[in-house]
Amino acid sequence: MRSLLSRFDAFLAPAPEPARVAWLKDWTYAHRGLHAPGGAVENSPAAFRAAIAAGLGIECDIQRSRDHAAMVYHDWDFARLHGDTGTGAAHDATEWRALRYAYGDEGPIALSDLLEMVAGQVPLLIEIKSRRGYDVHRSCKSVNAALAGYAGRHGVMSFDPRVSRWFYRHEPTRLRGLVMREDAYGHTQRAWQRHAALWVARPDFIAYHVKALPNRFAASLRARGVPLLTWTVDSPSARETAKAHADGSIAEGAGLG
């Protein structure tokens, strides 16, 4: 059965052209930028500046504002980082930018702002957030519009396989990734779900939960030439797992070494 599934994987989700994805393996990516308690806030301009200064790639998250701007932010609401009861989808980009983090004088920025800041200095992994019933295709369009003309190295990824599928169909020149986990919080706990997500997504790379490594499924993809990144590498032991079983790490804190 495993052999049959592997054959279907190879047929329906073929490995990418090696030269196209080789750069993914050359970097460590700062998870939500280079942030720390009492220091730069996750996904903030300060965290991104720190990552650039440290020579790290950047992983960031995308939510969508009421006026369909791609905003660099992880949560669906503002409670955790701003103590505000509002939701991102209820505010336009101007209102998002007016917010301030609990400390410092900065607030959320749009993807277009981040691209202007990075300007190709380091690569970007852009994770589009999604959930049940959400119009994630609208987010794909917003991200794609922001990236128009951007020449720096970047990849777009999501837990939702529809994101990678959208870029495969509408903008196949962009690198596209599928984020996967197998624990109680994931959507791919069972083997058939992992294979189904892969077949829908047709990704150029995989970003796999470090706590699920090593495993046969991830190893088989890597052996076929699909770059395997892993997240969130946040301890020395996780860093060792990443070195042994992945091609690159999305890391923070002690996982950065």
C-alpha positions as CSV (number, residue, x, y, z in Angstrom):
1,M,0.0,0.0,0.0
2,R,2.8,2.4,0.9
3,S,4.5,1.7,-2.4
4,L,1.3,2.4,-4.3
5,L,0.8,5.7,-2.5
6,S,4.4,6.7,-3.2
7,R,3.8,6.1,-6.9
8,F,0.7,8.2,-6.9
9,D,2.6,10.9,-5.0
10,A,5.3,11.0,-7.6
11,F,2.8,11.1,-10.5
12,L,0.4,13.7,-9.1
13,A,2.9,15.8,-7.2
14,P,6.2,15.5,-9.1
15,A,9.5,16.8,-7.7
16,P,10.3,20.4,-8.7
17,E,13.2,21.3,-11.0
18,P,16.3,21.2,-8.7
19,A,17.8,24.5,-9.8
20,R,14.5,26.2,-9.1
21,V,14.4,25.3,-5.4
22,A,18.0,24.9,-4.5
23,W,18.2,28.2,-2.7
24,L,15.6,27.0,-0.1
25,K,18.3,24.8,1.4
26,D,20.9,27.5,1.9
27,W,19.1,29.4,4.6
28,T,17.8,29.3,8.2
29,Y,14.5,31.2,8.4
30,A,13.6,33.4,11.4
31,H,10.1,32.3,12.5
32,R,8.0,35.5,12.3
33,G,11.2,37.5,12.1
34,L,13.9,37.6,14.8
35,H,11.7,38.2,17.9
36,A,12.1,37.6,21.6
37,P,10.2,38.3,24.8
38,G,10.9,41.8,25.9
39,G,12.5,42.6,22.5
40,A,11.1,42.8,19.0
41,V,7.5,41.6,18.6
42,E,6.8,38.8,16.2
43,N,6.0,39.8,12.6
44,S,7.0,43.4,13.4
45,P,9.3,45.7,11.4
46,A,11.8,45.5,14.2
47,A,11.8,41.6,14.1
48,F,12.4,41.8,10.3
49,R,15.1,44.3,10.5
50,A,16.9,42.1,13.1
51,A,16.6,39.1,10.9
52,I,18.1,40.9,8.0
53,A,21.0,42.2,10.1
54,A,21.6,38.7,11.3
55,G,21.7,37.3,7.8
56,L,18.6,35.1,8.3
57,G,15.8,34.4,5.9
58,I,12.4,35.5,7.1
59,E,9.2,33.5,7.6
60,C,6.1,35.6,8.1
61,D,2.3,35.2,8.3
62,I,-0.4,36.8,6.2
63,Q,-3.9,37.9,7.2
64,R,-6.3,39.9,5.1
65,S,-7.8,43.3,6.0
66,R,-11.4,44.4,5.3
67,D,-10.2,46.1,2.1
68,H,-8.3,43.0,1.0
69,A,-4.8,44.1,1.8
70,A,-2.3,41.4,2.6
71,M,-1.2,42.2,6.2
72,V,1.7,40.7,8.0
73,Y,0.2,39.2,11.1
74,H,-0.4,35.7,12.6
75,D,-3.6,35.9,14.7
76,W,-7.2,36.3,13.5
77,D,-7.8,39.0,16.1
78,F,-5.9,41.6,18.0
79,A,-6.3,40.3,21.6
80,R,-2.9,38.7,22.2
81,L,-0.6,41.4,20.8
82,H,-2.7,44.5,21.3
83,G,-5.2,43.7,24.0
84,D,-8.0,44.7,21.5
85,T,-11.2,42.8,20.9
86,G,-11.2,43.6,17.2
87,T,-10.7,41.1,14.4
88,G,-8.4,41.7,11.4
89,A,-11.1,41.2,8.8
90,A,-13.2,44.0,10.4
91,H,-10.5,46.6,9.9
92,D,-9.0,48.2,6.8
93,A,-5.3,48.5,6.1
94,T,-5.2,52.1,7.5
95,E,-6.7,51.0,10.7
96,W,-4.3,48.0,11.0
97,R,-1.4,50.4,10.6
98,A,-2.7,52.7,13.3
99,L,-2.5,49.8,15.9
100,R,0.5,49.7,18.2
101,Y,2.1,46.7,19.9
102,A,2.2,46.5,23.7
103,Y,5.7,48.0,23.8
104,G,7.5,50.1,21.2
105,D,6.1,52.5,18.7
106,E,5.5,50.1,15.8
107,G,2.4,48.4,14.5
108,P,1.4,45.9,11.9
109,I,2.6,46.4,8.3
110,A,1.3,45.2,4.9
111,L,3.2,42.7,2.8
112,S,4.0,45.5,0.4
113,D,5.8,47.3,3.2
114,L,7.8,44.2,4.1
115,L,8.8,43.7,0.5
116,E,10.0,47.3,0.3
117,M,12.0,46.8,3.5
118,V,13.6,43.5,2.5
119,A,14.3,44.4,-1.1
120,G,15.8,41.0,-1.9
121,Q,18.4,41.2,0.9
122,V,17.2,37.8,2.3
123,P,14.6,35.3,1.1
124,L,11.0,35.3,2.3
125,L,8.7,32.4,3.2
126,I,5.2,33.9,3.2
127,E,2.5,31.8,5.0
128,I,-1.1,32.5,4.1
129,K,-3.4,31.8,7.0
130,S,-6.7,29.9,6.4
131,R,-9.4,28.2,8.3
132,R,-12.7,26.4,7.6
133,G,-15.1,28.5,5.6
134,Y,-12.5,31.2,4.8
135,D,-12.1,32.7,1.3
136,V,-8.4,31.8,1.1
137,H,-8.4,32.4,-2.7
138,R,-9.0,36.1,-2.1
139,S,-5.9,36.1,0.1
140,C,-3.9,34.4,-2.6
141,K,-4.9,37.1,-5.0
142,S,-3.9,39.8,-2.5
143,V,-0.5,38.3,-1.9
144,N,0.1,37.7,-5.6
145,A,-0.8,41.4,-6.3
146,A,1.7,42.6,-3.6
147,L,4.4,40.3,-5.1
148,A,4.0,41.6,-8.6
149,G,7.4,42.7,-9.9
150,Y,9.2,41.6,-6.7
151,A,12.5,40.1,-7.8
152,G,13.8,38.8,-4.4
153,R,13.7,35.1,-3.6
154,H,10.5,34.1,-2.0
155,G,8.0,31.2,-1.5
156,V,4.3,31.2,-0.7
157,M,3.0,28.5,1.6
158,S,0.1,27.4,3.8
159,F,-1.4,24.6,5.8
160,D,-4.4,24.9,3.3
161,P,-3.5,22.9,0.2
162,R,-5.8,25.2,-1.8
163,V,-3.2,27.9,-1.5
164,S,-0.4,26.0,-3.3
165,R,-3.0,24.8,-5.8
166,W,-4.1,28.4,-6.5
167,F,-0.5,29.4,-7.3
168,Y,0.1,26.3,-9.3
169,R,-2.9,27.2,-11.5
170,H,-2.6,31.0,-11.6
171,E,1.1,32.0,-11.0
172,P,3.2,28.8,-11.4
173,T,6.5,30.8,-11.5
174,R,6.2,31.4,-7.7
175,L,7.6,28.8,-5.4
176,R,4.7,27.2,-3.4
177,G,4.8,25.2,-0.3
178,L,2.6,22.9,1.8
179,V,2.9,23.2,5.6
180,M,2.1,20.0,7.4
181,R,1.6,18.7,11.0
182,E,0.3,15.5,12.4
183,D,-0.7,16.3,16.0
184,A,-4.2,17.1,17.4
185,Y,-4.0,20.7,16.0
186,G,-3.3,19.7,12.4
187,H,-5.5,18.8,9.4
188,T,-3.2,15.9,8.2
189,Q,-3.1,13.5,11.2
190,R,-3.9,10.5,9.1
191,A,-1.9,9.1,6.2
192,W,-4.6,9.4,3.7
193,Q,-5.1,13.1,4.6
194,R,-1.4,13.8,4.1
195,H,-1.4,12.2,0.7
196,A,-4.6,13.9,-0.3
197,A,-3.2,17.3,0.7
198,L,-0.1,16.7,-1.3
199,W,-2.0,15.7,-4.4
200,V,-4.2,18.8,-4.2
201,A,-1.4,21.2,-3.4
202,R,1.2,20.1,-6.0
203,P,3.9,21.9,-3.9
204,D,7.5,22.8,-4.8
205,F,8.5,22.3,-1.2
206,I,7.2,21.0,2.2
207,A,7.4,22.6,5.6
208,Y,6.9,19.9,8.2
209,H,6.4,20.1,11.9
210,V,9.7,19.2,13.6
211,K,8.0,17.1,16.3
212,A,6.7,14.8,13.6
213,L,10.2,14.1,12.2
214,P,11.6,11.7,11.3
215,N,8.9,9.8,9.4
216,R,8.6,7.7,6.3
217,F,6.3,10.1,4.4
218,A,8.5,13.2,4.8
219,A,11.7,11.1,4.1
220,S,10.2,9.8,0.8
221,L,9.4,13.3,-0.4
222,R,12.9,14.5,0.4
223,A,14.4,11.5,-1.3
224,R,12.5,12.4,-4.5
225,G,14.0,15.9,-4.5
226,V,11.3,17.9,-2.7
227,P,13.0,20.3,-0.3
228,L,11.9,19.6,3.2
229,L,11.9,22.5,5.7
230,T,10.9,22.1,9.3
231,W,9.3,24.3,12.0
232,T,9.3,25.5,14.7
233,V,12.9,24.7,15.6
234,D,13.1,26.3,19.1
235,S,15.5,24.2,21.1
236,P,18.9,22.5,20.7
237,S,17.3,19.1,20.3
238,A,14.9,20.3,17.6
239,R,17.9,21.9,15.9
240,E,19.6,18.5,15.8
241,T,16.5,16.9,14.4
242,A,16.3,19.5,11.7
243,K,20.0,18.9,10.8
244,A,19.5,15.2,10.5
245,H,16.1,15.0,8.8
246,A,15.4,18.2,6.9
247,D,17.0,20.6,4.4
248,G,16.4,23.8,6.3
249,S,14.8,25.1,9.5
250,I,12.3,27.8,10.4
251,A,13.6,28.7,13.8
252,E,13.3,30.9,16.8
253,G,14.9,31.4,20.2
254,A,17.3,28.5,21.2
255,G,16.7,26.8,17.9
256,L,18.8,29.5,16.2
257,G,21.9,28.3,17.9
